[in-house]
């Protein structure tokens, strides 16, 4: 498995270079996983991407580098110590870099000679293709997807020129991933929304959730959906709830600061029993925090957001394929139970790109919107909030039947009229609460990975899936086995069957999270009574790596 770092300042074209190389590597059959580390600025600063590739599935990153592709001297100064034995630094000969591992090529001069100084990045792509034994067949087709037609020929020339400048150094990893897709986590979630029958998406741009709207908006016409950029997050949330009331399957997305503005509307969704999916792509807070970094610090906030008590479901997506299928499931369960469903992602997973197996469309079955009560006799009064044993009341869509569909943010009776009756209040609260009990039968147990005869059990949720998965495999190789993990997607209500079963076997339970207060460990203790023995926490805005988990697990073992 190889790991390349592409570093430079914002605006130097790192992203385009990486995108082209991703496609070329994938076409050769290798799997890829790419993460972006960038500053909250338009120009300047130090940004980099880590591209990892090999012949096995990859769901996490590492900073142990096979190569550094440096557009600035700062990139080398910051990352040269991360190079493994046999690693290299690829840079332009004009950079003042004194390192025996450097491959210094006059890429800028060659690009100008070709007639466009901006093709120096493609020269670098050609060099890398040769170093790792990739063929140039099909490279022109890849370039055509990223480069305007009038500039294609010069970029093809640049790629071949770079290819001829060096000799091969590494074995091509190969693999069986050529037919996979390359998607970011946010793109996978957006595709899941479309597959789940989404008809209306509203949002106010807020990093890192903006990628959802950026993907959905250009496809709105062909997908026959409405994508609305609202004036703020309050409006975005209200639009989504309003659209759902009228019968459009609806979703709204934001990050933690925007979700803070949506909480009253979340309560409206709960009280009025209007199915709506809220997406929170987490970043470090509070307030502005670190806009382009990652964290898992919104868990307890979204579990208890909005005043009062009402049922909700919180799902943390764990990897790219999970983001697709869980978004479909979120839309379906919101519809079925007439509740708000909150999807938690984060900057790491949302912005990371990787090879994803083609989705199984046999699993895509969106539920119909609304349900006409079969037991409603002709002329019988329709009760929108009829008290039922399941807690789910008959839902008709306004304007699509002869019945008046009343909703209200105040407490209401079965008809939907405002009430202050103590008895009605109790019956409606209890009715809504019964949905939660029924919902618990639909919870998905966490994924169990590792050896069955373990002594140490790691707990993780959401995007820590990849790093923990790799850490457990490494620990079982290095330390004679004995390690396993439970990786949660459904986090509220908390599925407990597998948790209690595996916890009873463990001699030590270790919580792994991207926050400073071990929020998930607190949730586990609150609802199951199981207490973690220790925590591994990271909250500097950067995603935890498998090697960090391994080191801290063994440190106190």
N, C-alpha and C positions, 0 to 999 in steps of 0.2 A: 504494500500500500504506500502511496506517495502523497506528499503534502507540499503544495506550493503557496507562497505568499506573494501577492502582487501589491506593491505599496507605492504611494505617491500622494500628491496634493489633490484636493477636490478640483475637478475640471480637467484633469490630465488624461482622461479616457480609460481609467482602470476598469470600469464597469463593462465597457464594450469589449475590451480585450478578453476579459474573463468569460463573458457570455459566448464569444466565438469559440474559445478554447473548450468550454464545457460541451458544446455541441460536437466538436471534433472528437473529444475523448469518448463521449457517449456513443457516437457512431462506430467506434472501434470495439464496442462491447463492454467497456468499463462502467462501473457505477461511480457516481460523483456525489459530493456534498460540499456546498460552498456557503461560507458565512461572510458577512460584511461587517467591518468595524469602521464606522465613519463619524466624523464630528458634525455638530449642528451648525454648519456654515456652508455657503455656496461655493466659495473659492478658498484655496489655501488649506492649511492644516495638514495633518497626517492621517490619511485614510488607507485602509488596506482590505483586501479580500483573501481568505484562506480557502484554497481549492484542494480538496482531498479526493483521491480516486484510487480504485482498486478493482479486484474481481469478486468481492463479496459486498453485500448490502452495507451501506454506511448511513448512520443517523446522527453522527456527532463530529466534532472537529478536534484538532490537536494543534499545539504550537511547536511540535517537533518537526522541523522543516527539512524537506529534501532540497528545496530550492527557494531562493528569493529573487523575484523579478523587481528590480528597484528603478523607479523613475526619479527618485531623489536620494541625495546622500543621507538624509535623515532616516530613510527606510532601513538602510544598511546599519547605521549606528544603533537603531532601536532593536533590530531583530537578528543581527549576525550571531549572537550567542545561542540562538535557537536552532542553528543548523546542525544536522546530524553528521556523523563521519561520512565523508564522500559527498556531502552536499555542495551546492554551487550558488554563486551569486551572478545573475545575468543583469548587466547594466550597460548604459551607453558609455563609450570611451571618453566622453567629455566630463563625466562625473569624476570627482576627486575621491576615488575609492582605492585604498591600498590594502588589498587582501589577496592572498595567493589562491583563494577559491573563486575569485572573480573571473567571469567570462566577459571581457570588455569588447563590445562590438560598436562600430561607428554607425549605429542605427539612424540617428538624426541626419547625418550626412547622406546616407544612402536613401533615406526617405525624400530628402530635398532633391537628390539627383533623379529620383523617379518622378518627381514633379508635384509631390504633396507631402509636406512635413508631418501630417497627421497619420501617415501610414506606418510610422515607426513601431507602433504597438503591434501591427500585423506582422512586421518583420520579426518581432519577438515571438509571436505565435508560431511562425515557421521554424524558428530556432528550437523552440520547445518540442514541436512535433518530431523533429529529427532526434533530439536528445533522448526522447522516450520511445522511439521506434514506431511512431504513427505514420501511416501512409497519407499521401496528399490526395489520393482518390476521394472525391466527394467534397473536398474542401471548398471548391467554388460554390457548390450548392449551399453550404453552411454560410459562407460570406454573403450570399445573395439575400439571406433572411435578415441580415443585420445592417447591410450597407446599400445606399441608394444606387440605382442602376448605373447612373453616369460615373460613379466612382468604383464600380466593381472591378473593372479590368486592372486598374492600378493597384488595388488591394490584392488581387490574385498574384500579380507580379511581385508585390512586396512579400507575400507569404512564401513563394518559391525562392526568392532571393535569400530570405532568412534560413530556409530549409537547407540550402546549399552551403551555408557558412560554417557548419559544425559537423562533428561526427557523433554517432549514437553512443550514449553512455549507459542507458538503463534498459531493462527488459520491459517490453510492452506488457502490462498486466493482463490484457484481454478481459474476458468475462462474457456474460450472457444478458447484458442489459441494453443492447442496441435498440430494442423495440420499446423500451420504457420511455416515459415522458420526462421532461425536465420542468419542474414547477417549483415555485416558492410555496411556503405554507399558506400565505394569503391567497394565492391563485388557486390552490387546492380547495380552500374554504369557499371561494367564490364559485368554483365549478360545482361544489357540493350544494350550494344554495340554488343554483340553476337546476341541477338535477332533482332537487327537492321541491321544485315547483314555485320558486320565488317569483313574485310578480311586482314587488315594490321594495326598493332599497333607498334609504335616506341616510345622509351623514353630513357632518361638517368636517372638513379636512383636519385631521390631527394625527401626527406621526405617533406610532407606526401603523395605525389602522387605515391610513389613506390608501394603501395599496389595494384594499378591497374595492373601493370605489373606482380607482384607476383601472382596475381590470374589468369591472362590470360595465362601466359607462360606455366604452367603445363597442361593447357587444349588446347594448340595450336594444337596439333596433332588431337585430336578427334573433335575439332571444325573446322579443316581444315583452319586455319588462320596462318599468319606469325606474330610472335612477335619478334621484333628486339631491342636489347639493343645497342643503338648508343654510339659513343665516346663522344658526348656532345649534348646539347639541339639544337644547330644549325643544326647538322646533323640529329637529330631525326625529327625536323620539316620539313627539306628538303626531307627526306625519305618519310614522310607521303604525302606531296604534290606531289612528284614524283609518288608514288604508285597510288594516286588518278587520276593523269593524264592518267595513263595506264588503268584505269578502276577498280582498287581495292578500295572498300570503306575503307577509312583510317581515323585514329585518332591518335593523339599524346598527351601525358600527361606530366605535370610538376607542379612545384609550382611557386610562383611569380618570384623568382630569375632566374629560367630557362625560364619562359615566356619572361623575359626581353631580353634574347638572341634570342627568336623566332620571335621577332616583324617584322624583315625585311621579313621573310618567310610568316608571316601573310599577309603582304602587297602583296607579290607575289601571294598568294592565291586569294586576292581581285582583283589585276590587271589582272592576267591570267584567272580569273574566274574558278578556280579549287576547287571543293567542298572539304573542309577539316574541321574536328572537332578538336579543341584545348581544352584540359582540363587543368584548373588551380585549383589545390587543395591548397587553400590559407593557408599561415602561416604568422606570424608577420615579417615584414621587417623593414627597407630596408636591402639589402645585405643578410647576413646569418640570421640576426634577431634572432628569437627563433625557431629553427628547429622542435621542437616537440610540439609546442603550436598552438593556433588557433587565427584567426583574419579575418576580412572582409575588408581589406584595399586595395584590388587590383581593385575595381570596376571601378573607373574613369580611371585607367591605361588601363584596357582591352577595355573599351569603345572607347578610343582614340588612342590605340597603333598603331604604324607604321605611317610614314608620309603620307600626302596626304589624299584624301577622297575616300572612297569606302564603299559599304554596308556590314554590318555584323549583326549577331544576337547574343545577350548575354543572356544566360539562367542561373539562379542561382537555383541549386537543393535545395529543402526545407526539405525533409525527405527521408527515405530509398526507399519507393515505388516510390516517385517522381523521385529519381535518376535513377531508371530503365526506367520508361516511357519517361522521358525527354531526356535520352540518345538516345533512338530510334528516338524520334522526331528531335533531333539535327542532326542526320545522314540523316534523310529524308529531312529536310529543307535545309541542305547544298547541297544535291543532286538536289533538285527541283530548287533552286535559283542560284546554282553555286556560292556559297559564303562561306567564313569561318564562322563557328559557334563556339562560345566560351562557354564552360560549366564551371561555377564557383561552386566549392565545397570548403570545408575547412577541417582542421584537425579534428575538433569536429565531423562533420558529417561523414567524410571519415573513421575515426577509430572507431566511436561508433558502437556497435552491438545491434541489437534488433529483436524482433519478427516482421515479415513482412508477410502480407497475401499472399497467392499464387497468382502469377501474372496471369492476364487475357490475355491469348494468343490470344484472338479474337481482341485485340487492337494492336497486333504485325503485322504490314504490311509494311515491308521494300519496298521502291520504287526501281524500276530497275535502274541500273547504266547506264547513258548515254541516249540520246534520238535521234533517227534517224528522221530527218525532213521529214514529210509526203509529203510536197509540193516541194521536190527537184526532178526536172525532170531528166530523164536519160541524162547524159552528162553535166548537169548544174553544174556550178562552186559552190563548197561548201565554204561558208563564215562562219568561226568559230565565228567571232564576228559581225555577221549581226545585223544591227540596227533594233530592233523590238519595237513594241508598249509596250510590257510588260517589256522590258529590258533583257529578257532571250533569249540568242542566241542558235541556234542548236548545240548540243554537240555530236560529234562522238568520238569514241575511236581509238587511233592510232593502225594501223595494223589490224583493224577489218572492214575496208571498203576500197574502191578504192581511197578514198580521202586523201589528205595530211592534217593532223591536226596540224596546227601551233599555238604555244603560244609564248609569249614574256613578259619580265618584263618591257620593254620600252613601251611607248604608241604606239599603233598599229592601223592599219586600219581594215576594216571588214575581210580581208583575214588573218590578223595576222602579216602583214609586219610592220616593224618599220616605224614610220612617225613623222614628225615635223609640219605637217599641222595644223594650228589653227582651221580650220573648223572641221577636223576629230577629233582633241582633244576634242572639245566641244561636238561633237555628241557622242563620246564614254563615256565621263564623264556623260553626261545626260542619256545615255542608261543604264549604271551601276546604276545610282541613281534611275531610275524608278523601279528597283527591290525592293528598300526599301519601296516605296509606296505600292507596291503589297504585300510585306511581312507584312506590318502593318495590313492587313486583316486577317492574320493568328495568330496574337498575342493572347495569353491567358490572360484573365483578372485575377487579383489576387483573392485568396480565401478570402471571407468575413466571419468572425466569430464573434460571440457575439450577443447582443440584437439589434433588429431593431430600437428601440427608444433610441439610444445612444446619449450621449452628448460629450464623449471623444473618439477620434479615434486614434488608434496606427497604425503606418506604420512599416512594417518589410520586410525583403527579405532574401532568402536563409535559412541558418540553424537556424535563430532566430525563425523560424516557431513554433517549439515545445515549447520553453520557453514563447513566446508571447501567444500562444494558451492556455497554462496553466494559465498564468497571467490573461488573460481576464476572464477565468472561475472563478478564485479566486476573482477577483475584483467584478464581478457581484454577487457573493455570499456574500461577506463581506460588500459591499458598496451600497446595494440596487439597483444594476443594473446600466445601463447607459454607458457600455463600449463595444467597438467593435474594430476590427482590420482588416486591409487589408494586406495580406501576399503575396508578389510578387515572382513569379518565373521568368517570362519574365521581364527583367529590361532594355534592349535596343534592339530595340526601346521600349519606355515606353508605355504600354497600359494605356489609360487615361479615358475611359468611366466611369468605376466604381469609379475610383479615384475622378473625378470631381463631380459625383453624391453624394458620401458619404461625401466628404470634405465640400460640401455646407450645409450639415446638422450638421456638427460637431461644437461644441463651442470651442473645443481645439483639435489640432492635435499634436501628440507626435511621433517623429521618434525614433526608437530603432535600434541601430547598434553596430557592433563590430569593431569600428575604432574611431579615435580621432577627425575627421573633418566632421562627418555627411555627408559622400559622397552621400548616397542615397537621403538624404534630398536636397542636392544641385542639384542632377539630376532631382528630382521632380520639384523643383523650376524652373530650366532651361527650361524644356520641357512643363510644364503645367501651370506655373505661380503660383502654390500653395505653400505657405510658411508654414513650420511647426512652431508651437508656441514654442516648446522646444524639446530638444533631451535627450535621455538616451543613453549614450555611454560607452562602456567598451573596453579597449584595453591593458589589462595586460597579454594577452595570454591565459586567462581562459574564458570559455564560460559563458555568462550571464545566471543566473537562474531566474525562474519565480518569486521567492520571492524578488529578487533584483528589478525586474521591478515593482512589486506591491508596494514595499516600496517607490520607486522614483516617481511613478505616484501619490501616495497619499500624498507624502511629500509636494508638491506644489499645491495640488488640492484646 
